[in-house]
Amino acid sequence: MSAEKLYDLTQLTAMMGDSEGVKMMLNIFLESTPKILNEINEGFATNDFDVLARSAHKLKSSLDMMKIDTLHTVIRQIDRIENVIANKDQLELIIEKINTTLNEVFIQLTNEKSVNNQV
């Protein structure tokens, strides 16, 4: 597991204002993001570029809110059908990067939640 956090809660904390609001948003993120990630993977596996693009577009704002900067550019490579088609040759690497990064974020958030009881 990476020692460096892949996310930054500064923006989320400033937006929500209190720890309860942050907890609520993080719980929503942990509940909804795996479902969207699954949609991205399904769209990739079935070559359904429309599903892939729509799902990536849904995920984009969450990644920005969580300041998951390593995916800032990556998610924008597949957030519209035109982008998916333009990056078709790189899709496997793009999807792998998204999966790897988000799985690490899920682990980090879960560990932070259990250790610090912050989430």
Steps between C-alpha positions, in 0.01 A plus 500: 500500500620848415609715794393815320130579495357502150226742603476833678198593711584872527251609234231267630551622858481863390183430302323295769614704797473231767619148565150353476457641151840364397412158645175498308670591170775242550243232574314594181829486309584157641153371420447646152847500346544120486169477314609761246838330468319175426301677226825628349646149504183353348499762226863425423449122505204518262639781282201711595672837466183690583470331841872544555488873424183566703639315800835679481317832475303414818822414681690814396346738755558257787865463406536877484324548834730243663803659329612166355745685280660192346171439317424861405624466142431127470125524565472780245641267235179296520233739631339555160438261214732703274777466760446125533527458122805726479673299777378157388853360469577600860174389662642194672774704670256779589251259657780319685629832643151598617440161662839484670482855632142480624555164667793655689285802591229266634760323716644828626159644585390181672820488704464866593143434600587204722816653651379856552124446497489815284296374210 
